[in-house]
Amino acid sequence: MFTAKHLPGLLAILLLAIAPGCFSRSQDSPQASSASPANPTQTSTAASPVEPATPSPESESEPSQAVPPQAAPEPTAPAASSSAPDTTSAQASAPSADCANAQTQAEINQCAQASYETADKELNRVYQELKSSLNSQEQEELIDAELAWIEYRDQTCEAESSQYEGGSIQPTIYYGCLERVTTERTAELQSQLEQS
């Protein structure tokens, strides 16, 4: 039987047995991997306390209890398209969060994405208007220029946000860059439209 004089030693042994499990991170830990916006399949060993866990191939035999990704949207770089409804209202693409009073990083990220999407819709509107005012040769040149610009936009914003990789602010930096570069391109196309 153990006596009070053995208690400190037992506590120390118990602590040494339990502590490694508390402080080490396994591959199944939510903080063990994070996806970069440029490559969602790429993982990093940096801790990301905001991003939810995704099941690894090893854990697929167990019932999936992954949390839906609500903390921060995965940044993507959608190509400019005219298939989206044509609205320029910020409310049309605004998330449920009140962007003027966004307080959590997830809300700020959602608002940054919504703001970019609004800028992208305006770019697409101006692009379509300019394209329809050009002859077929000029339209081909515009399409080529726009495809090159999309590649430039994506590379620029991936590079700008990469220093925050794994951090909860990375989507805000990424979408802020997309919005800024898109707004600049819209102004360029608007200027071309006014000159034609």
URGI-V459435 format. One record per residue. D_FIRST is the distance of its C-alpha to the first C-alpha in whole Angstrom. Layout:
# URGI-V459435
[[D_FIRST] [D_FIRST]]
This chain:
# URGI-V459435
[[0] [4] [7] [10] [11] [10] [11] [15] [14] [12] [15] [18] [16] [17] [20] [21] [21] [22] [25] [27] [28] [29] [31] [33] [36] [36] [40] [39] [39] [41] [42] [42] [46] [49] [52] [55] [58] [60] [58] [56] [54] [54] [50] [49] [45] [46] [44] [46] [44] [47] [48] [46] [44] [47] [45] [45] [47] [43] [42] [45] [43] [41] [43] [44] [43] [45] [46] [50] [51] [52] [51] [53] [56] [57] [60] [63] [66] [68] [72] [75] [76] [78] [77] [75] [76] [79] [77] [77] [75] [72] [71] [71] [69] [66] [63] [61] [60] [63] [63] [65] [62] [59] [56] [53] [54] [54] [57] [59] [58] [60] [63] [63] [64] [66] [68] [69] [69] [72] [74] [74] [76] [78] [78] [79] [82] [84] [83] [85] [87] [88] [88] [91] [93] [93] [95] [94] [93] [92] [89] [88] [88] [86] [84] [83] [83] [80] [78] [78] [77] [74] [73] [73] [72] [68] [68] [69] [66] [63] [64] [64] [61] [59] [58] [56] [54] [51] [51] [52] [55] [57] [58] [60] [61] [62] [64] [66] [67] [68] [70] [72] [73] [74] [76] [78] [79] [80] [82] [84] [85] [86] [88] [89] [90] [92] [94] [95]]
